Amino acid sequence: GRDMSNAISTRIEPLFATPLGVFTLPDFERVNAGLKGEILEREQADRGVGRSNVGGWHSGYDLLSWPIPEVAELGKAVQQAVLTLATKIVGANQIQAKMAMEGWANVSRAGNYNKLHYHPNWHLSVVYYVEAGDPPPSDNPESGCLEFTDPRGAVGMFGLDGSDFGKTYRIPAKTGRLLVFPSFLQHWVHPYLGSGERISLAIIVRLRDIARLR
């Protein structure tokens, strides 16, 4: 067993890595207060729609046109976060792009969750936490967590002890946290077990006319 470290030149490439952008909105308490009031008011007035949500309330897809300043502010932050991740994905230092965006609000209460799904025909997906709700109980740390599955189809055949291949990636809800990820990534939300509301926004984004600035 001669030490080969000096004999072989090594380069390991992270093939098929899938980026997840994790951002925190500055001044999120102020923005969230306006968003929360508007969302809970609309929940009372509108039955909402059924999509990936099991229980809970899912608004229509017009979130980004709600006429309150906090929505406009959030929209700007989302554009910035999306551009940051897209810049990394295309391997540039800075880009410009036109964006089509669609958004909705989700309100979950005890026992509500979202089924496994992805967002076909969109490029990037965004989740923003207006209100993370109660922290998970110690006997169920998954409560309200967002979970991603490994997108590589045949990865389940791998089975090397200690490897993360084929595992899921779980990220807890945190008030003010903004997540951006490619829309092909399948995800779901564990049943929320808290007593208050858990409020999140979802936005899907399509990019075109991407121009590399440098």
Secondary structure, 3 states (H helix, E strand, C coil): CCCCCCCCCCCCCCCCCCCCEEEECCCHHHHHHHHHHHHHHHHHHCCCCCCCEECCEECCCEHHHCCCHHHHHHHHHHHHHHHHHHHHHCCCCCEEEEEEEEEEEEEECCCCEEEEECCCCCCEEEEEEEECCCCCCCCCCCCCCEEECCCCHHHHHCCCCCCCCCCCEEECCCCCEEEEEECCCCEEECCCCCCCCEEEEEEEEEEEEEEECC
